Amino acid sequence: MKILITGAGGQIGTDLLPILVGRGDDVAVFDLAPRPEGCPAEVEWVRGDITYAEEINTLTARFRPHRIMHLAAILSAAGEGIPHRAYRINMDGTRNVLEAARLFGVEQVFFTSTIAAFGPGLTSPVGDDVPLRPTTMYGITKVAGELLGEYYEANFGIDFRGVRFPGLINAGIPGGGTSDYALFMYVDGMRSGGYESFCRPDAVIPFMYMPDAIRAMLELMDAPKADLGRSIYNIAAISPTADEIADAVRARIPGVDLTFAPDPARQAILDSWPDVLDDSNARNDWGWNHEFDLEAMSDDLMPKVKALIDAQGENAPAHA
Ligand SMILES: NC(=O)c1ccc[n+]([C@@H]2O[C@H](COP(=O)([O-])OP(=O)(O)OC[C@H]3O[C@@H](n4cnc5c(N)ncnc54)[C@H](O)[C@@H]3O)[C@@H](O)[C@H]2O)c1
């Protein structure tokens, strides 16, 4: 299968690329960032800006992918700092990808939406079809992306599908999400002996471990269309409080100093997101099931974080 991935230089793409190559897919990447160290040799890496239609059109016309996985975006916390740039990348970028798919006969576009598509005041667990009233530029652009993709499916026959990811955790470099505190407890806890989270100890949002997130993408991407009752699916795994994450880290790093100093802006974003997602549509339609709970994730993550710190030394991820 020929797959073009936008924005694969980030947190998700870094873990996704070796898995796609490993299962035999022919992969090209379109990203503003240079080819990272460790990117599988089989992957074609093209640098470009998703806000320029001609750049993504040129690659799509040449590579002729069966599918585009559209990951390129500016995430929540970063997007609040540069809202107009976030608007251009997330809105124009998504339209450009859908247009490239229409122009060059791409069968499927996979979209990575987010819990940031939701706004405050929803009753937990939050289902797929609630009012979407996000308060961040990131969330606004993701809701628009979901709707635009459904428009292209209805009007131009593109198979559009995707997930609303919770905050994702892996041994990687977070891309400016408001959920980054969780990973930094593990990374800075191990590297510096402590971390001060920018949220309250009782802050709670849905999280997912990256291997589950990638498996969800692959399973939904490959699911028979006839099984799918919708385009965009909530997917859920765990909803620990920040303090419960801290306890999981404390149990694995004796003496680690994990404290909390809530930043009003970022805490307000966390408060506007759901605590718990209802993902029963994903479970019923394409058999979604998460594997990693907080304990299993922590056990699996610790050695990987250690390897990351050993490999990157001073360049390991800094505080978000
Ligand atoms: N990581 C999470 O917790 C999370 C949660 C929910 C949804 N998502 C979604 O998943 C997708 C990938 O997330 P991630 O965490 O890997 O993001 P990231 O920020 O780590 O990576 C984003 C990538 O997009 C690229 N990019 C940015 N602007 C670009 C432009 N103008 N043109 C081309 N490329 C550009 C960056 O260079 C980077 O490689 C995003 O769409 C994000 O909204 C992520």
The ligand as an SDF file (V2000), in Angstrom:
LIG
                    3D

 44 48  0  0  0  0  0  0  0  0999 V2000
    0.3540   13.9050   20.3760 N   0  0  0  0  0  0  0  0  0  0  0  0
   -0.8590   13.9610   20.9100 C   0  0  0  0  0  0  0  0  0  0  0  0
   -1.0420   13.8340   22.1250 O   0  0  0  0  0  0  0  0  0  0  0  0
   -2.0480   14.1470   19.9980 C   0  0  0  0  0  0  0  0  0  0  0  0
   -3.3250   14.0600   20.5630 C   0  0  0  0  0  0  0  0  0  0  0  0
   -4.4220   14.2520   19.7450 C   0  0  0  0  0  0  0  0  0  0  0  0
   -4.2520   14.4710   18.3860 C   0  0  0  0  0  0  0  0  0  0  0  0
   -2.9890   14.5440   17.8610 N   0  0  0  0  0  0  0  0  0  0  0  0
   -2.8720   14.8390   16.4260 C   0  0  0  0  0  0  0  0  0  0  0  0
   -1.9800   13.9320   15.7960 O   0  0  0  0  0  0  0  0  0  0  0  0
   -1.2360   14.6020   14.7800 C   0  0  0  0  0  0  0  0  0  0  0  0
    0.2520   14.4040   15.0140 C   0  0  0  0  0  0  0  0  0  0  0  0
    0.5560   14.8070   16.3290 O   0  0  0  0  0  0  0  0  0  0  0  0
    2.0560   14.8400   16.8980 P   0  0  0  0  0  0  0  0  0  0  0  0
    1.9480   14.7800   18.3720 O   0  0  0  0  0  0  0  0  0  0  0  0
    2.8730   13.8430   16.1780 O   0  0  0  0  0  0  0  0  0  0  0  0
    2.4590   16.3260   16.4850 O   0  0  0  0  0  0  0  0  0  0  0  0
    3.9250   17.0030   16.4980 P   0  0  0  0  0  0  0  0  0  0  0  0
    3.7350   18.4400   16.7990 O   0  0  0  0  0  0  0  0  0  0  0  0
    4.8540   16.1870   17.3120 O   0  0  0  0  0  0  0  0  0  0  0  0
    4.3430   16.8550   14.9570 O   0  0  0  0  0  0  0  0  0  0  0  0
    3.7090   17.6170   13.9550 C   0  0  0  0  0  0  0  0  0  0  0  0
    4.5290   17.5420   12.6930 C   0  0  0  0  0  0  0  0  0  0  0  0
    3.9050   18.4270   11.7490 O   0  0  0  0  0  0  0  0  0  0  0  0
    4.9450   19.1150   11.0680 C   0  0  0  0  0  0  0  0  0  0  0  0
    4.4520   20.3890   10.5590 N   0  0  0  0  0  0  0  0  0  0  0  0
    4.0970   21.4790   11.2830 C   0  0  0  0  0  0  0  0  0  0  0  0
    3.7680   22.4890   10.4630 N   0  0  0  0  0  0  0  0  0  0  0  0
    3.8980   22.0210    9.1970 C   0  0  0  0  0  0  0  0  0  0  0  0
    3.6920   22.6000    7.9110 C   0  0  0  0  0  0  0  0  0  0  0  0
    3.3050   23.8730    7.7670 N   0  0  0  0  0  0  0  0  0  0  0  0
    3.8950   21.8250    6.8260 N   0  0  0  0  0  0  0  0  0  0  0  0
    4.3380   20.5390    6.9500 C   0  0  0  0  0  0  0  0  0  0  0  0
    4.5510   19.9510    8.1350 N   0  0  0  0  0  0  0  0  0  0  0  0
    4.3280   20.6840    9.2550 C   0  0  0  0  0  0  0  0  0  0  0  0
    6.0270   19.3320   12.1200 C   0  0  0  0  0  0  0  0  0  0  0  0
    7.2900   19.5860   11.5090 O   0  0  0  0  0  0  0  0  0  0  0  0
    5.9770   18.0120   12.8900 C   0  0  0  0  0  0  0  0  0  0  0  0
    6.8630   17.0740   12.3290 O   0  0  0  0  0  0  0  0  0  0  0  0
   -1.6450   16.0710   14.8300 C   0  0  0  0  0  0  0  0  0  0  0  0
   -2.5980   16.3030   13.8040 O   0  0  0  0  0  0  0  0  0  0  0  0
   -2.2840   16.2060   16.1890 C   0  0  0  0  0  0  0  0  0  0  0  0
   -3.2870   17.1960   16.1750 O   0  0  0  0  0  0  0  0  0  0  0  0
   -1.8980   14.3810   18.6440 C   0  0  0  0  0  0  0  0  0  0  0  0
  1  2  1  0
  2  3  2  0
  2  4  1  0
  4  5  1  0
  4 44  2  0
  5  6  2  0
  6  7  1  0
  7  8  2  0
  8  9  1  0
  8 44  1  0
  9 10  1  0
  9 42  1  0
 10 11  1  0
 11 12  1  0
 11 40  1  0
 12 13  1  0
 13 14  1  0
 14 15  2  0
 14 16  1  0
 14 17  1  0
 17 18  1  0
 18 19  2  0
 18 20  1  0
 18 21  1  0
 21 22  1  0
 22 23  1  0
 23 24  1  0
 23 38  1  0
 24 25  1  0
 25 26  1  0
 25 36  1  0
 26 27  1  0
 26 35  1  0
 27 28  2  0
 28 29  1  0
 29 30  1  0
 29 35  2  0
 30 31  1  0
 30 32  2  0
 32 33  1  0
 33 34  2  0
 34 35  1  0
 36 37  1  0
 36 38  1  0
 38 39  1  0
 40 41  1  0
 40 42  1  0
 42 43  1  0
M  CHG  2   8   1  16  -1
M  END
$$$$
